[in-house]
Amino acid sequence: MIPSQLLPALVLLATCACAFPLFDQQLLGNNGISQRPQLEAQVDVEPTSRGLSGRFLHITDLHPDSYYKPGTSPDKACHRGDGSAGYFGSEGTECDAPITLINETFRWIEKNLKGKVDFIIWTGDSARHDNDEKKPREPEEVLELNKLLAEKFVETFKDDNSVKGISIPIIPTFGNNDIMPHNIFKAGPNRWTKQYREIWSNFIPEYQLHSFVEGGWFISEVIPEKLAVVSLNTMYFFDSNSAVDGCAAKSEPGYEHMEWLRVQLEMLRGRHMKAILMGHVPPARAGTKRNWDESCWQKYTLWLHQFRDVVVGSVYGHMNLDHFMLQDSHKVDIVSVEESSVYLGGSGEDELSTQSRSDYLSSLRKDWSKLPSVPAGTSKSFSMDEWFDEDETSILGSKKKKRFLKKIGGPFAERYSVSLVSPSVVPNYFPTLRVVEYNITGLEHAATWASTPFRSSIDSVSLDMEDDSPLSDAGEKQSKKPHFEVPAPPSKTTPPGPAYSNQALSWLSYTQYYANLTRINSQMTTRERASDGAEELTASKRDDVFAYEVEYDTRDDKVYKMDDLTVRSFFKLASRIAKRGGKKANKAKSSSLGDMEEADLDDFDAGTDYGTQGIEAANFKKHKNRVWKTFVTRAFVGLLQNDDIDDIN
C-alpha cells in the first residue's frame, strides 16, 4: 500500500519525460589539457561497449518533499500559507526540495551526463526533514521517498544490455535523515539495514549484502580490478548519534566499522587497487567544533595516513557548504582522545544556521593559518611550487627547504589528507551537482563495471599481513600502545599514491553545477501568467526553463589556480585562503597595479574590477583576500550578498 501522502509525488514522477537526445551540451572536458577525458556525444554506442569517460558524479542531500506547494510560506515548511515558495524550490530557506526539482534534476542528468560519467556517488539524506509539526514524518514515508529516488536512478541509467540492469554503478549511503528518529542509528543488523538492503538491491553487490545488513557499509568495484568505492556508514561516527559511543570500545559498531575498513583497505592494497571513501557526515573538525566522535576521527585520520598509497580521495555531504577539509596526521593521538568537543550543529537540530556555518568557515581559516609556511627569503609569497620541487638546486636548495618539506611530509605533503564536501540539491542555497574528472592514463582498455558480473574476489583475497604495524611519526612518540591493530604504512619504496601525485586515477578537477532558482522560478512565473491558467505547463516547457549551469571549474579557475586535486594542491589553496593582510598590505599602499606581482592580486576584492586609479581611490581601507572571499562565496553557492560575505572573517 502506497501512503496517501506520496500519491502527489508519484503522479508528478509519472509525468517526467525520460529520454532526451544529447545536443548542445556544455563541455565537461578540456580539449587543451592532456590526460583529461574529452566529453563528446556517444552516437549509437552501446553503454556496455564504451570505455571509461574519466568522470564521476557526486550528488547529495536531495531531501524530496511531497508536501511542498508553490506559493506557500517558507515559515511553514513551504507546505501551507501564502508566501514566496517557488515552483522548483525556495532558495535560501529551510524548505525541502519539491518533486518538480527532483524530476528536473534527473531529467538534466539524463540529458547531459548519461554516457559521460563512469559511476555515481550518492551521499544520502534522501527524505524530507521532520520540520513540520502538523505533518510529522513516519518511517514508511522515509522509506518510500528513498525508494522513489532509487527508482529514479535506475530509470535514468537503465540498460538492458548490462548484466546488472543499469549502465553504471551507483553507490548510496545512509544520511542522518534517512532513518527515524533522525540521527539515531543502532548497531546492526537493524530494521534500517534490512529495509535498505531491498531498496538499494540494484546498487549493492550481492556478495556485500551480508556486510551491509551487519552495519550499513559495503564496497563496490566501480572499475573492476582497478578502483573501488567504499560506502561508509558515518552514522556510527556521528557525534549526534546517541545510540552509539564512538570507535574506541570493541563493543561499539564504530569500532567494528573501522576494523572492517582497515581490512578492506589492506585487501585492496594486496590487489594493487585504489579506493575512494564516501559517506554522509564529513569528518569536520575546526577548533573544538566537530561532527565526528573524536575516537572515530583519530582512527580515520590514521587510516588515511597509513593507506595513503591506496586512498584516492574522499567525498561527503550533509553540511550543504561547498568546501574541503584537511586531516593532519600529526594530530593523531589515539591513546589520549580528547573528551571536550562540541558537535558542529549544537544540541538541537543538526542543520547548521547560516551564522554557525560562517563561524565554522572562520574557524577553518584560523586552523589553516597555522599550516607550515614557506620560510622567509623568497620572492613569491604565495607561490610554493618551487618549494615542492625535488630539485635541490631550486630556490635556495638549502636546509630551510628541507625543513619545510619535512614539516609537510615531503614534497607531496603526505602529512595531510583531504575530504571534499559538496553542497546539496535541496536549495538551502542553490541546488548543486558536482562532476569530478580523474586521470584515465593507461586505463583506456580497462574492463567496465556494466560488462563484468558481480564477483566476490574482495572477500576471498588472503592477506599478507605485516608482523608489526607502526604508528605515524606522531604516534611513535607515544608511550602507550593502542588497543587495536594499527595498519602498516606503505613500503618506503612505494611511490606516492594518486591522492598525492598525478597518475592513473588521480583526481584532476571538478565542475560545480548549480541551478539559479531565483531566475528559473521568475521565468516559470512569467510563463504561467502568460498562459492565463489555460493549461498546465508541460514537461517540455518546464525543461526549457530549468537547467544546471557551471558555477566554476577548478581546472581553469583563475582564483583557485589548482593544477589538479592532489593533496599538495589543496594544501597550497588552504594556505592562500588563510592569508591575511600584514606587512604586504602596507607595502601595497604605495604600489600600482602594474607594479604588483600576480600573487598580490589575491589581496583585492574579487568582485571589483580595479584599475590603477581604483586601487588608489580605495586607499586599501578594506584590505581583502580575494581567495578567501571566493571560497566563502562558493561555500554558499553564490547566494550571499557581498556585505554578508565581507562580515565573515
C-alpha positions, 0 to 999 in steps of 0.5 A: 500500500502506497501512503496517501501522502506520496500519491502527489509525488508519484503522479508528478514522477509519472509525468517526467519525460525520460529520454532526451537526445544529447545536443548542445551540451556544455563541455565537461572536458578540456580539449587543451589539457592532456590526460583529461577525458574529452566529453563528446556525444556517444552516437549509437554506442552501446553503454556496455561497449564504451570505455571509461569517460574519466568522470564521476558524479557526486550528488547529495542531500536531495531531501524530496518533499511531497508536501511542498506547494508553490506559493506557500510560506517558507515559515511553514515548511513551504507546505501551507500559507501564502508566501514566496515558495517557488515552483522548483524550490525556495532558495535560501530557506529551510524548505525541502526540495519539491518533486518538480526539482527532483524530476528536473534534476534527473531529467538534466542528468539524463540529458547531459551526463548519461554516457559521460560519467563512469559511476555515481556517488550518492551521499544520502539524506534522501527524505524530507526533514521532520520540520513540520509539526502538523505533518510529522514524518513516519518511517514508511514515508522515509522509506518510500521517498528513498525508494522513489529516488532509487527508482529514479536512478535506475530509470535514468541509467537503465540498460538492458544490455548490462548484466546488472540492469543499469549502465553504471554503478551507483553507490548510496549511503545512509544520511542522518535523515534517512532513518527515524528518529533522525540521527539515531542509528543502532548497531546492526543488523537493524530494521534500517539495514534490512529495509535498505538492503531491498531498496538499494538491491540494484546498487549493492553487490550481492556478495556485500549484502551480508556486510551491509545488513551487519552495519550499513557499509559495503564496497563496490568495484566501480572499475573492476580490478582497478578502483573501488568505492567504499560506502561508509556508514558515518552514522556510527561516527556521528557525534549526534548519534546517541545510540552509539559511543564512538570507535574506541570500545570493541563493543561499539559498531564504530569500532567494528566499522573501522576494523572492517575498513582497515581490512578492506583497505589492506585487501585492496592494497594486496590487489594493487587497487585504489579506493575512494571513501564516501559517506554522509557526515564529513569528518569536520573538525575546526577548533573544538567544533566537530561532527565526528566522535573524536575516537572515530576521527583519530582512527580515520585520520590514521587510516588515511595516513597509513593507506595513503598509497591506496586512498584516492580521495574522499567525498561527503555531504550533509553540511550543504557548504561547498568546501574541503577539509584537511586531516593532519596526521600529526594530530593523531593521538589515539591513546589520549582522545580528547573528551571536550568537543562540541558537535558542529550543529549544537544540541538541537537540530543538526542543520547548521544556521547560516551564522554557525556555518560562517563561524565554522568557515572562520574557524577553518581559516584560523586552523589553516593559518597555522599550516607550515609556511614557506620560510622567509627569503623568497620572492613569491609569497604565495607561490610554493611550487618551487618549494615542492620541487625535488630539485635541490638546486631550486630556490635556495636548495638549502636546509630551510627547504628541507625543513619545510618539506619535512614539516609537510611530509615531503614534497607531496605533503603526505602529512595531510589528507583531504575530504571534499564536501559538496553542497546539496540539491535541496536549495538551502542555497542553490541546488548543486551537482558536482562532476569530478574528472580523474586521470584515465592514463593507461586505463583506456582498455580497462574492463567496465563495471556494466560488462563484468558480473558481480564477483566476490574476489574482495572477500576471498583475497588472503592477506599478507599481513605485516608482523608489526604495524607502526604508528605515524611519526606522531604516534611513535612518540607515544608511550602507550600502545593502542588497543587495536591493530594499527595498519602498516604504512606503505613500503618506503619504496612505494611511490606516492599514491594518486591522492598525492601525485598525478597518475592513473586515477588521480583526481584532476578537477571538478565542475560545480553545477548549480541551478539559479532558482531565483531566475528559473522560478521568475521565468516559470512565473512569467510563463504561467501568467502568460498562459492565463491558467489555460493549461498546465505547463508541460514537461517540455516547457518546464525543461526549457526553463530549468537547467544546471549551469557551471558555477566554476571549474577548478581546472581553469579557475583563475582564483583557485589556480589548482593544477589538479586535486592532489593533496599538495594542491589543496594544501597550497589553496588552504594556505592562500585562503588563510592569508591575511593582510600584514606587512604586504598590505602596507607595502601595497599602499604605495604600489600600482597595479602594474607594479604588483606581482600576480600573487598580490592580486589575491589581496583585492576584492574579487568582485571589483574590477580595479584599475590603477586609479581604483586601487588608489581611490580605495586607499586599501581601507578594506584590505581583502583576500580575494581567495578567501572571499571566493571560497566563502562565496562558493561555500554558499553557492553564490547566494550571499550578498557581498556585505554578508560575505565581507562580515565573515572573517 
